[in-house]
Amino acid sequence: MSTERIVSPEVEPGESAVDSALRPTQLTDFTGQPRVRDQLDLVLTAARQRGRAPDHVLLSGPPGLGKTTLAGIIAAELEVPLRITSGPALQHAGDLAAILTSLQPGEVLFLDEIHRTSRAAQELLYIAMEDFRVDVVVGKGPGATAVPLDLEPFTLVGATTRTGLLPGPLRDRFGFTGHLDFYEQADLAHILERSATLLGVTADSDGIKEIAGRSRGTPRVANRLLRRVRDYAEVHGDATIDLATAVAALELYEVDRLGLDRLDRAVLDALIRRFGGGPVGLNTLAIAVGEESETVETVAEPFLVRLGFLSRGPRGREATPAGWQHLGVTPPAPKQTQLAISEGDLPQ
């Protein structure tokens, strides 16, 4: 059976009122991603003026950058319910057909991790997105019959961290595609100031900037660190987040000045101290840090590569000079390339 939930644009089940309030519900409150925000605003405004459901929307980018938040904003701006499900939950075409046939006119369907939807469900989406119709097969064998069912106009918002895994025919059926990039520190600081106000936390600009600088360019990480620093300030201080409190709290939670956490440093440390900077294979590196290969590849490596501390090549993972320097270890001298032919062997 499929897993789905219907939520209002304001509050999601299972979230506290405080946590839910941290998510903006209007594009004007959405900080960062100015190009995507302006483009999406144009799409929604034009659809409202025509009195029709907007084109289907595909949002791509690393986790935690606001794809789910934007889906909620789309529903809120259109004043319609938001139906939420995910690709792994739709392993059978019938599961998706049941959801699609129950949608109300204009409703927004948010499909997270759309690249992990089964092939059968993706093929069903082709017709549903383009013609607002699904074909339900009744019976088995030679007597099976395809019964077409008309769907109410709806807007599909797909989210993916790996756009390349989506089949071309599915990508082409989205009328708008937006790619979310990592946030600048100033944007994260603005998000944290808003979150601190909503959480009732007193924080000065230095404390906010310190948290923003260690948030890996990701709002989800920034809000999580803000809550942990708030806990530290309430237990060990006067409930005020200043620079000293932020530094002490983040050191306790093993988040360094660039945002590297325990796993990031463990990967970098193993690569440098145990394997001489590499190259080393992913599986070997994962065993060395006691984690699954997929965890190392999808959680730690992207951030280390983005910082320029690690490189991935055909022979495996290698630490860069910047990675050595971050750990305070002197990198080995570069190997000198020797000529295969000496000067005396050159033809006269």
Secondary structure as the mmCIF struct_conf table of DSSP 4:
data_model
#
loop_
_struct_conf.conf_type_id
_struct_conf.id
_struct_conf.beg_label_comp_id
_struct_conf.beg_label_asym_id
_struct_conf.beg_label_seq_id
_struct_conf.end_label_comp_id
_struct_conf.end_label_asym_id
_struct_conf.end_label_seq_id
STRN STRN1 GLU A 4 VAL A 7
BEND BEND1 PRO A 9 GLU A 10
TURN_TY1_P TURN_TY1_P1 PRO A 13 GLY A 14
BEND BEND2 GLU A 15 GLU A 15
HELX_RH_AL_P HELX_RH_AL_P1 ALA A 17 ALA A 21
TURN_TY1_P TURN_TY1_P2 LEU A 22 LEU A 22
BEND BEND3 ARG A 23 ARG A 23
BEND BEND4 GLN A 26 GLN A 26
HELX_RH_3T_P HELX_RH_3T_P1 LEU A 27 ASP A 29
BEND BEND5 GLY A 32 GLY A 32
HELX_RH_AL_P HELX_RH_AL_P2 PRO A 34 ARG A 50
TURN_TY1_P TURN_TY1_P3 GLY A 51 GLY A 51
BEND BEND6 ARG A 52 ARG A 52
HELX_LH_PP_P HELX_LH_PP_P1 ALA A 53 HIS A 56
STRN STRN2 VAL A 57 SER A 60
BEND BEND7 GLY A 61 PRO A 62
TURN_TY1_P TURN_TY1_P4 PRO A 63 GLY A 64
BEND BEND8 LEU A 65 GLY A 66
HELX_RH_AL_P HELX_RH_AL_P3 LYS A 67 LEU A 78
TURN_TY1_P TURN_TY1_P5 GLU A 79 GLU A 79
STRN STRN3 LEU A 82 SER A 86
HELX_RH_3T_P HELX_RH_3T_P2 GLY A 87 ALA A 89
BEND BEND9 HIS A 92 HIS A 92
HELX_RH_AL_P HELX_RH_AL_P4 ALA A 93 THR A 101
TURN_TY1_P TURN_TY1_P6 SER A 102 SER A 102
HELX_LH_PP_P HELX_LH_PP_P2 LEU A 103 GLN A 104
TURN_TY1_P TURN_TY1_P7 PRO A 105 GLY A 106
STRN STRN4 VAL A 108 ASP A 112
TURN_TY1_P TURN_TY1_P8 GLU A 113 GLU A 113
HELX_RH_3T_P HELX_RH_3T_P3 ILE A 114 ARG A 116
BEND BEND10 THR A 117 THR A 117
HELX_RH_AL_P HELX_RH_AL_P5 ARG A 119 ASP A 131
BEND BEND11 PHE A 132 PHE A 132
STRN STRN5 ARG A 133 VAL A 138
BEND BEND12 GLY A 139 LYS A 140
HELX_RH_3T_P HELX_RH_3T_P4 GLY A 141 GLY A 143
STRN STRN6 THR A 145 ASP A 150
STRN STRN7 THR A 155 THR A 160
BEND BEND13 THR A 161 THR A 161
HELX_RH_3T_P HELX_RH_3T_P5 THR A 163 LEU A 165
BEND BEND14 LEU A 166 LEU A 166
HELX_RH_AL_P HELX_RH_AL_P6 GLY A 168 ARG A 171
TURN_TY1_P TURN_TY1_P9 ASP A 172 ARG A 173
BEND BEND15 GLY A 175 GLY A 175
STRN STRN8 PHE A 176 HIS A 179
HELX_LH_PP_P HELX_LH_PP_P3 LEU A 180 GLU A 184
HELX_RH_AL_P HELX_RH_AL_P7 GLN A 185 LEU A 199
TURN_TY1_P TURN_TY1_P10 GLY A 200 GLY A 200
STRN STRN9 THR A 202 ALA A 203
HELX_RH_AL_P HELX_RH_AL_P8 SER A 205 GLY A 213
TURN_TY1_P TURN_TY1_P11 ARG A 214 ARG A 214
BEND BEND16 SER A 215 SER A 215
TURN_TY1_P TURN_TY1_P12 ARG A 216 GLY A 217
HELX_RH_AL_P HELX_RH_AL_P9 PRO A 219 HIS A 236
BEND BEND17 GLY A 237 ALA A 239
STRN STRN10 THR A 240 ILE A 241
HELX_RH_AL_P HELX_RH_AL_P10 LEU A 243 LEU A 252
TURN_TY1_P TURN_TY1_P13 TYR A 253 GLU A 254
TURN_TY1_P TURN_TY1_P14 ARG A 257 LEU A 258
HELX_RH_AL_P HELX_RH_AL_P11 ARG A 262 ASP A 269
HELX_RH_PI_P HELX_RH_PI_P1 ALA A 270 ARG A 274
TURN_TY1_P TURN_TY1_P15 PHE A 275 GLY A 277
STRN STRN11 VAL A 280 VAL A 280
HELX_RH_AL_P HELX_RH_AL_P12 LEU A 282 VAL A 289
TURN_TY1_P TURN_TY1_P16 GLY A 290 GLY A 290
BEND BEND18 GLU A 291 GLU A 291
HELX_RH_AL_P HELX_RH_AL_P13 SER A 293 THR A 295
HELX_RH_PI_P HELX_RH_PI_P2 VAL A 296 ALA A 300
HELX_RH_AL_P HELX_RH_AL_P14 GLU A 301 LEU A 307
TURN_TY1_P TURN_TY1_P17 GLY A 308 GLY A 308
BEND BEND19 PHE A 309 PHE A 309
STRN STRN12 LEU A 310 GLY A 313
TURN_TY1_P TURN_TY1_P18 PRO A 314 ARG A 315
STRN STRN13 GLY A 316 ALA A 319
HELX_RH_AL_P HELX_RH_AL_P15 PRO A 321 HIS A 326
TURN_TY1_P TURN_TY1_P19 LEU A 327 GLY A 328
HELX_LH_PP_P HELX_LH_PP_P4 THR A 330 LEU A 339
BEND BEND20 ALA A 340 ILE A 341
HELX_RH_3T_P HELX_RH_3T_P6 GLU A 343 ASP A 345
BEND BEND21 LEU A 346 LEU A 346
#
